[in-house]
Amino acid sequence: MSMYFDIGDETLWNPSNGAGRLFLRQVELFEAELRLPSGIGQGKYWGDPDTLEVDPVVYAEFVRGLVAWHCRAGHSVILALSEGFVATAVALARRAGIEVEMPEAGSGHVDGGVQRDVQLPGNPRTASTTVVTALDTRAQEMDRWMAR
């Protein structure tokens, strides 16, 4: 069995049920963490939990917020725990034709909110070149591994 993440009649990703369920659980977690809806919801076959529709406008905002959050995290454990999910979300967005720009390293750009999880030493408000490059590389790898 497998799941379908679609935009209209186009399937963006067709993961196994296990990978799809894990991704959806992480979507729920990051919707709460970012306080943003993901835009992933019930698909065209109402009642079929394995067919999901991606709203490109809402998902674009979610992924851009997710990338900004990840790249400014500044906490090694948070980065390690979130990198795979964020990379998968970016790969899915790119397949949907959503442009996701990686923040400039050292830009100091912060999207509101208070930084609660600070690891010292380090600057939690700045994206490092290493974090940005690793995320972009991982997203490209994920795209190659994600079945359509």
ZIPEFEN-V588313 format. One record per residue. N is the residue number from 0. PHI is phi in whole degrees, 0 to 359 (999 if undefined). OMEGA is omega in degrees with one decimal (* if undefined). D_LAST is the distance of its C-alpha to the last C-alpha in Angstrom with 2 decimals. Layout:
# ZIPEFEN-V588313
n:N phi:PHI omega:OMEGA d_last:D_LAST
n:N phi:PHI omega:OMEGA d_last:D_LAST
This chain:
# ZIPEFEN-V588313
n:0 phi:999 omega:179.3 d_last:13.83
n:1 phi:209 omega:179.4 d_last:10.76
n:2 phi:245 omega:178.8 d_last:10.22
n:3 phi:229 omega:172.4 d_last:8.44
n:4 phi:251 omega:-170.8 d_last:9.02
n:5 phi:240 omega:162.3 d_last:9.85
n:6 phi:238 omega:-175.8 d_last:12.32
n:7 phi:60 omega:-179.4 d_last:14.23
n:8 phi:268 omega:-178.7 d_last:12.43
n:9 phi:262 omega:174.6 d_last:9.32
n:10 phi:272 omega:179.2 d_last:6.25
n:11 phi:275 omega:-176.4 d_last:5.91
n:12 phi:205 omega:179.7 d_last:4.57
n:13 phi:231 omega:-177.3 d_last:4.88
n:14 phi:280 omega:170.5 d_last:7.75
n:15 phi:297 omega:179.9 d_last:10.83
n:16 phi:301 omega:-179.1 d_last:13.62
n:17 phi:297 omega:179.2 d_last:15.62
n:18 phi:294 omega:179.5 d_last:13.35
n:19 phi:296 omega:178.6 d_last:12.52
n:20 phi:297 omega:178.7 d_last:16.28
n:21 phi:299 omega:178.0 d_last:17.34
n:22 phi:300 omega:-179.2 d_last:15.37
n:23 phi:296 omega:177.4 d_last:16.94
n:24 phi:296 omega:178.0 d_last:20.31
n:25 phi:290 omega:174.2 d_last:20.19
n:26 phi:303 omega:179.6 d_last:19.35
n:27 phi:302 omega:179.9 d_last:22.51
n:28 phi:299 omega:-177.1 d_last:24.50
n:29 phi:284 omega:170.9 d_last:23.77
n:30 phi:300 omega:179.6 d_last:24.39
n:31 phi:291 omega:-177.9 d_last:27.78
n:32 phi:297 omega:-177.2 d_last:28.42
n:33 phi:272 omega:-174.3 d_last:27.74
n:34 phi:58 omega:177.9 d_last:29.05
n:35 phi:227 omega:172.8 d_last:26.22
n:36 phi:287 omega:-177.7 d_last:23.91
n:37 phi:274 omega:-175.1 d_last:20.18
n:38 phi:85 omega:176.5 d_last:19.26
n:39 phi:259 omega:-177.2 d_last:16.74
n:40 phi:207 omega:-177.3 d_last:18.20
n:41 phi:306 omega:179.6 d_last:18.51
n:42 phi:274 omega:-174.6 d_last:16.10
n:43 phi:291 omega:177.9 d_last:17.40
n:44 phi:261 omega:-174.6 d_last:18.28
n:45 phi:308 omega:179.4 d_last:21.14
n:46 phi:91 omega:178.3 d_last:21.86
n:47 phi:266 omega:-176.0 d_last:18.48
n:48 phi:290 omega:-177.9 d_last:17.67
n:49 phi:265 omega:179.0 d_last:14.13
n:50 phi:241 omega:-175.2 d_last:13.12
n:51 phi:238 omega:178.9 d_last:13.57
n:52 phi:257 omega:177.8 d_last:14.29
n:53 phi:254 omega:174.8 d_last:14.37
n:54 phi:276 omega:-172.2 d_last:17.66
n:55 phi:297 omega:-179.2 d_last:17.25
n:56 phi:290 omega:-179.3 d_last:21.00
n:57 phi:291 omega:-179.0 d_last:21.47
n:58 phi:295 omega:178.3 d_last:18.39
n:59 phi:301 omega:179.8 d_last:19.67
n:60 phi:295 omega:178.9 d_last:23.01
n:61 phi:299 omega:-176.2 d_last:21.70
n:62 phi:292 omega:177.7 d_last:19.75
n:63 phi:297 omega:176.1 d_last:22.71
n:64 phi:295 omega:179.2 d_last:25.06
n:65 phi:297 omega:-180.0 d_last:23.06
n:66 phi:296 omega:179.0 d_last:23.14
n:67 phi:299 omega:179.1 d_last:26.84
n:68 phi:300 omega:-177.2 d_last:27.61
n:69 phi:297 omega:-174.1 d_last:26.00
n:70 phi:288 omega:177.1 d_last:27.62
n:71 phi:254 omega:-175.1 d_last:31.01
n:72 phi:304 omega:177.7 d_last:30.99
n:73 phi:67 omega:-178.7 d_last:33.41
n:74 phi:233 omega:-173.2 d_last:33.26
n:75 phi:303 omega:-178.9 d_last:32.02
n:76 phi:291 omega:178.4 d_last:31.01
n:77 phi:298 omega:178.0 d_last:29.16
n:78 phi:299 omega:-179.7 d_last:27.31
n:79 phi:296 omega:-178.3 d_last:26.40
n:80 phi:290 omega:-173.5 d_last:25.29
n:81 phi:261 omega:-171.4 d_last:23.16
n:82 phi:304 omega:-178.1 d_last:21.64
n:83 phi:297 omega:178.1 d_last:18.49
n:84 phi:295 omega:-178.2 d_last:17.71
n:85 phi:298 omega:178.3 d_last:18.67
n:86 phi:298 omega:178.0 d_last:16.59
n:87 phi:296 omega:178.9 d_last:13.40
n:88 phi:297 omega:178.4 d_last:14.59
n:89 phi:294 omega:179.0 d_last:15.33
n:90 phi:299 omega:178.0 d_last:12.00
n:91 phi:297 omega:178.4 d_last:10.47
n:92 phi:298 omega:179.8 d_last:13.55
n:93 phi:297 omega:176.1 d_last:13.30
n:94 phi:297 omega:-180.0 d_last:9.94
n:95 phi:277 omega:-179.4 d_last:11.98
n:96 phi:81 omega:179.5 d_last:14.77
n:97 phi:271 omega:178.1 d_last:16.93
n:98 phi:280 omega:178.5 d_last:19.40
n:99 phi:239 omega:179.6 d_last:20.11
n:100 phi:272 omega:174.1 d_last:23.27
n:101 phi:278 omega:-179.8 d_last:24.45
n:102 phi:295 omega:176.7 d_last:28.05
n:103 phi:289 omega:178.1 d_last:30.84
n:104 phi:297 omega:177.9 d_last:32.22
n:105 phi:76 omega:-176.9 d_last:35.57
n:106 phi:288 omega:-179.2 d_last:35.25
n:107 phi:72 omega:-178.5 d_last:36.52
n:108 phi:290 omega:178.9 d_last:34.44
n:109 phi:228 omega:178.7 d_last:34.32
n:110 phi:267 omega:174.0 d_last:32.96
n:111 phi:57 omega:176.5 d_last:35.86
n:112 phi:84 omega:-179.2 d_last:36.49
n:113 phi:258 omega:176.4 d_last:38.42
n:114 phi:283 omega:-178.3 d_last:37.17
n:115 phi:261 omega:-173.2 d_last:37.78
n:116 phi:251 omega:-177.5 d_last:36.22
n:117 phi:257 omega:175.5 d_last:38.02
n:118 phi:248 omega:179.5 d_last:38.33
n:119 phi:252 omega:-3.6 d_last:41.34
n:120 phi:284 omega:177.3 d_last:41.81
n:121 phi:145 omega:178.8 d_last:39.28
n:122 phi:252 omega:-175.7 d_last:38.70
n:123 phi:289 omega:-176.2 d_last:36.21
n:124 phi:258 omega:-176.1 d_last:36.17
n:125 phi:233 omega:176.2 d_last:34.96
n:126 phi:279 omega:177.8 d_last:31.63
n:127 phi:272 omega:178.0 d_last:32.26
n:128 phi:303 omega:-178.9 d_last:30.91
n:129 phi:299 omega:-178.4 d_last:29.62
n:130 phi:295 omega:-178.7 d_last:27.59
n:131 phi:297 omega:-179.6 d_last:26.09
n:132 phi:295 omega:179.9 d_last:25.29
n:133 phi:299 omega:-179.9 d_last:23.83
n:134 phi:295 omega:-179.5 d_last:21.48
n:135 phi:296 omega:178.2 d_last:20.28
n:136 phi:297 omega:-179.9 d_last:19.88
n:137 phi:296 omega:178.4 d_last:18.03
n:138 phi:297 omega:177.6 d_last:15.54
n:139 phi:294 omega:176.5 d_last:14.92
n:140 phi:297 omega:-178.4 d_last:14.57
n:141 phi:300 omega:179.7 d_last:12.11
n:142 phi:301 omega:178.9 d_last:9.77
n:143 phi:291 omega:-176.5 d_last:10.10
n:144 phi:269 omega:-174.0 d_last:9.56
n:145 phi:271 omega:-179.9 d_last:6.55
n:146 phi:293 omega:176.4 d_last:3.79
n:147 phi:256 omega:* d_last:0.00
